[in-house]
Protein backbone atom coordinates (compact mmCIF):
# COMPACT_ATOMS: atom_id res chain seq x y z
CA UNK A 1 0.00 0.00 0.00
CA UNK A 2 1.32 3.45 -0.94
CA UNK A 3 2.08 5.82 1.89
CA UNK A 4 -0.34 8.75 1.97
CA UNK A 5 -0.37 12.16 3.62
CA UNK A 6 -2.52 15.28 3.55
CA UNK A 7 -1.10 18.62 2.40
CA UNK A 8 -3.31 21.67 2.90
CA UNK A 9 -6.34 19.42 2.96
CA UNK A 10 -5.50 17.50 -0.22
CA UNK A 11 -4.36 13.84 -0.42
CA UNK A 12 -0.83 13.06 -1.60
CA UNK A 13 0.99 9.74 -2.04
CA UNK A 14 4.69 9.03 -1.79
CA UNK A 15 6.42 9.19 -5.17
CA UNK A 16 7.68 5.81 -6.31
CA UNK A 17 9.72 6.27 -9.46
CA UNK A 18 12.35 4.22 -11.25
CA UNK A 19 15.80 4.50 -9.73
CA UNK A 20 19.06 3.54 -11.42
CA UNK A 21 22.73 3.89 -10.59
CA UNK A 22 24.57 6.59 -12.54
CA UNK A 23 25.95 3.96 -14.91
CA UNK A 24 22.54 2.39 -15.40
CA UNK A 25 20.97 5.80 -16.03
CA UNK A 26 23.51 6.52 -18.77
CA UNK A 27 22.97 3.11 -20.34
CA UNK A 28 19.18 3.40 -20.19
CA UNK A 29 19.23 6.84 -21.80
CA UNK A 30 21.57 5.65 -24.57
CA UNK A 31 19.51 2.55 -25.28
CA UNK A 32 16.27 4.52 -25.45
CA UNK A 33 17.87 7.09 -27.76
CA UNK A 34 19.12 4.35 -30.11
CA UNK A 35 15.69 2.76 -30.13
CA UNK A 36 13.85 6.01 -30.84
CA UNK A 37 16.41 7.00 -33.47
CA UNK A 38 15.02 4.16 -35.62
CA UNK A 39 11.45 5.47 -35.41
CA UNK A 40 10.14 6.63 -38.77
CA UNK A 41 6.85 7.69 -40.25
CA UNK A 42 5.68 4.71 -42.30
CA UNK A 43 3.00 4.78 -44.99
CA UNK A 44 3.32 1.15 -46.11
CA UNK A 45 1.34 -0.41 -43.28
CA UNK A 46 0.35 -4.07 -43.41
CA UNK A 47 -3.14 -5.38 -42.73
CA UNK A 48 -1.59 -7.95 -40.36
CA UNK A 49 -3.76 -8.10 -37.23
CA UNK A 50 -2.62 -6.42 -34.02
CA UNK A 51 -4.03 -7.65 -30.69
CA UNK A 52 -6.49 -5.14 -29.29
CA UNK A 53 -4.82 -5.40 -25.87
CA UNK A 54 -1.70 -3.89 -27.42
CA UNK A 55 -3.66 -0.90 -28.70
CA UNK A 56 -5.30 -0.49 -25.31
CA UNK A 57 -1.88 -0.50 -23.63
CA UNK A 58 -0.61 2.12 -26.07
CA UNK A 59 -3.51 4.44 -25.34
CA UNK A 60 -3.11 3.92 -21.60
CA UNK A 61 0.53 4.94 -21.97
CA UNK A 62 -0.48 8.06 -23.89
CA UNK A 63 -2.95 8.97 -21.17
CA UNK A 64 -0.13 8.97 -18.60
CA UNK A 65 1.22 12.19 -20.11
CA UNK A 66 1.18 15.38 -18.02
CA UNK A 67 -1.59 17.89 -18.67
CA UNK A 68 -2.53 21.37 -17.53
CA UNK A 69 -4.07 21.18 -14.03
CA UNK A 70 -4.36 17.41 -14.64
CA UNK A 71 -7.47 18.01 -16.74
CA UNK A 72 -6.46 15.28 -19.23
CA UNK A 73 -8.26 17.05 -22.11
CA UNK A 74 -8.23 14.22 -24.61
CA UNK A 75 -10.24 11.41 -26.16
CA UNK A 76 -8.57 8.60 -28.12
CA UNK A 77 -11.00 7.18 -30.68
CA UNK A 78 -9.87 3.69 -31.70
CA UNK A 79 -11.23 2.62 -35.08
CA UNK A 80 -11.01 -0.94 -36.39
CA UNK A 81 -14.37 -1.22 -38.19
CA UNK A 82 -13.60 -1.51 -41.94
CA UNK A 83 -16.62 0.55 -42.94
CA UNK A 84 -15.64 3.43 -40.65
CA UNK A 85 -12.04 3.29 -41.86
CA UNK A 86 -13.29 3.44 -45.45
CA UNK A 87 -15.42 6.49 -44.67
CA UNK A 88 -12.46 8.20 -43.01
CA UNK A 89 -10.19 7.43 -45.96
CA UNK A 90 -12.68 8.78 -48.52
CA UNK A 91 -13.22 12.00 -46.56
CA UNK A 92 -9.50 12.47 -45.87
CA UNK A 93 -8.53 11.92 -49.50
CA UNK A 94 -11.12 14.48 -50.60
CA UNK A 95 -9.53 17.12 -48.34
CA UNK A 96 -6.01 16.05 -49.25
CA UNK A 97 -6.75 16.30 -52.97
CA UNK A 98 -7.92 19.87 -52.48
CA UNK A 99 -4.82 20.65 -50.43
CA UNK A 100 -2.35 19.25 -52.97
CA UNK A 101 -4.17 20.81 -55.91
CA UNK A 102 -5.22 24.20 -54.56
CA UNK A 103 -4.25 24.97 -50.94
CA UNK A 104 -0.52 24.20 -50.62
CA UNK A 105 2.03 26.76 -51.73
CA UNK A 106 4.69 25.93 -54.30
CA UNK A 107 7.31 26.07 -51.55
CA UNK A 108 5.35 23.58 -49.45
CA UNK A 109 4.92 21.19 -52.36
CA UNK A 110 8.63 21.45 -53.14
CA UNK A 111 9.50 20.61 -49.52
CA UNK A 112 7.30 17.51 -49.75
CA UNK A 113 8.83 16.20 -52.98
CA UNK A 114 11.71 14.30 -51.29
CA UNK A 115 9.10 12.49 -49.18
CA UNK A 116 7.03 11.56 -52.24
CA UNK A 117 3.67 12.06 -50.56
CA UNK A 118 0.40 12.74 -52.36
CA UNK A 119 -3.33 12.82 -51.70
CA UNK A 120 -3.75 9.04 -51.87
CA UNK A 121 -4.00 7.58 -48.34
CA UNK A 122 -4.52 3.79 -48.63
CA UNK A 123 -3.00 3.25 -45.18
CA UNK A 124 -6.13 4.76 -43.63
CA UNK A 125 -8.07 1.72 -44.80
CA UNK A 126 -5.39 -0.96 -44.69
CA UNK A 127 -3.95 -0.36 -41.21
CA UNK A 128 -5.66 -2.58 -38.63
CA UNK A 129 -6.29 0.41 -36.37
CA UNK A 130 -6.68 4.14 -36.60
CA UNK A 131 -6.29 6.20 -33.44
CA UNK A 132 -7.88 9.61 -33.78
CA UNK A 133 -6.91 11.96 -30.97
CA UNK A 134 -9.41 14.64 -30.04
CA UNK A 135 -8.65 17.63 -27.84
CA UNK A 136 -11.21 18.97 -25.39
CA UNK A 137 -11.35 22.73 -25.83
CA UNK A 138 -13.54 22.83 -22.74
CA UNK A 139 -15.56 20.48 -20.52
CA UNK A 140 -19.28 20.49 -19.85
CA UNK A 141 -20.59 20.01 -16.34
CA UNK A 142 -23.69 18.05 -15.49
CA UNK A 143 -25.60 21.33 -15.50
CA UNK A 144 -24.36 22.07 -19.02
CA UNK A 145 -22.04 24.87 -17.91
CA UNK A 146 -18.66 25.15 -19.61
CA UNK A 147 -15.55 24.41 -17.56
CA UNK A 148 -12.09 25.51 -18.58
CA UNK A 149 -9.20 23.34 -19.64
CA UNK A 150 -5.67 24.71 -19.61
CA UNK A 151 -2.76 24.39 -22.07
CA UNK A 152 -4.89 22.09 -24.20
CA UNK A 153 -2.67 21.95 -27.30
CA UNK A 154 0.45 21.44 -25.22
CA UNK A 155 -1.19 18.72 -23.13
CA UNK A 156 -2.60 16.79 -26.08
CA UNK A 157 0.66 17.20 -27.97
CA UNK A 158 2.53 15.62 -25.07
CA UNK A 159 0.08 12.72 -24.99
CA UNK A 160 0.58 12.16 -28.72
CA UNK A 161 4.35 12.11 -28.22
CA UNK A 162 3.94 9.45 -25.54
CA UNK A 163 1.69 7.51 -27.92
CA UNK A 164 4.18 7.58 -30.81
CA UNK A 165 7.00 6.42 -28.54
CA UNK A 166 4.83 3.62 -27.15
CA UNK A 167 3.87 2.48 -30.66
CA UNK A 168 7.51 2.25 -31.69
CA UNK A 169 8.45 0.53 -28.44
CA UNK A 170 5.85 -2.16 -29.23
CA UNK A 171 7.48 -2.92 -32.59
CA UNK A 172 4.71 -1.25 -34.58
CA UNK A 173 4.73 1.67 -37.00
CA UNK A 174 2.64 4.79 -37.29
CA UNK A 175 2.13 7.98 -39.21
CA UNK A 176 1.01 11.38 -37.97
CA UNK A 177 -1.67 12.35 -40.45
CA UNK A 178 -3.26 15.80 -40.37
CA UNK A 179 -5.67 16.28 -43.25
CA UNK A 180 -6.89 19.85 -43.20
CA UNK A 181 -9.57 20.64 -42.34
CA UNK A 182 -10.37 17.64 -40.14
CA UNK A 183 -13.97 18.45 -39.25
CA UNK A 184 -15.14 15.33 -41.08
CA UNK A 185 -13.71 13.23 -38.25
CA UNK A 186 -16.03 14.92 -35.76
CA UNK A 187 -19.02 14.02 -37.94
CA UNK A 188 -17.99 10.45 -38.80
CA UNK A 189 -17.18 9.58 -35.19
CA UNK A 190 -20.07 11.60 -33.77
CA UNK A 191 -17.95 13.47 -31.24
CA UNK A 192 -19.45 16.14 -28.95
CA UNK A 193 -19.17 19.87 -29.60
CA UNK A 194 -16.42 20.42 -27.03
CA UNK A 195 -13.99 18.12 -28.87
CA UNK A 196 -11.82 18.97 -31.88
CA UNK A 197 -9.78 16.51 -33.98
CA UNK A 198 -6.07 16.90 -33.24
CA UNK A 199 -4.24 14.02 -34.91
CA UNK A 200 -5.04 10.92 -36.99
CA UNK A 201 -2.62 8.04 -36.40
CA UNK A 202 -2.79 4.75 -38.34
CA UNK A 203 -1.13 1.93 -36.39
CA UNK A 204 0.08 -1.51 -37.47
CA UNK A 205 3.03 -3.53 -38.67
CA UNK A 206 5.20 -2.33 -41.54
CA UNK A 207 4.95 -4.18 -44.83
CA UNK A 208 7.86 -6.59 -45.38
CA UNK A 209 9.49 -4.58 -48.16
CA UNK A 210 9.07 -1.05 -46.87
CA UNK A 211 11.27 1.86 -47.89
CA UNK A 212 11.24 5.28 -46.25
CA UNK A 213 12.82 8.54 -47.44
CA UNK A 214 16.55 8.85 -46.80
CA UNK A 215 16.57 11.84 -44.49
CA UNK A 216 18.83 13.10 -41.72
CA UNK A 217 18.09 14.59 -38.34
CA UNK A 218 19.77 17.73 -37.11
CA UNK A 219 22.87 17.24 -34.99
CA UNK A 220 22.84 17.76 -31.23
CA UNK A 221 24.76 21.02 -31.60
CA UNK A 222 22.12 22.31 -34.00
CA UNK A 223 19.21 21.62 -31.69
CA UNK A 224 20.63 22.21 -28.20
CA UNK A 225 22.49 24.96 -26.35
CA UNK A 226 24.13 24.48 -22.98
CA UNK A 227 23.98 27.46 -20.61
Secondary structure, 3 states (H helix, E strand, C coil): CCCEEEECCEEEECCCCCCCCHHHHHHHHHHHHHHHHCCCECCCECCCCCCHHHHHHHHHHHCCCCCHHHCCCEEEEEECCHHHHHHHHHHHHHHHHHHHHHHCCHHHHHHHHCCCCCCCCCHHHHCCEEEEEEEECEEECCCCCEEECCCHHHHHHHHHHHHHHHHHHCCCEEEEECCCCCHHHHHHCCCCCCEEEEEEEEEECECCCCCCCCCCCCCHHHHCCCC
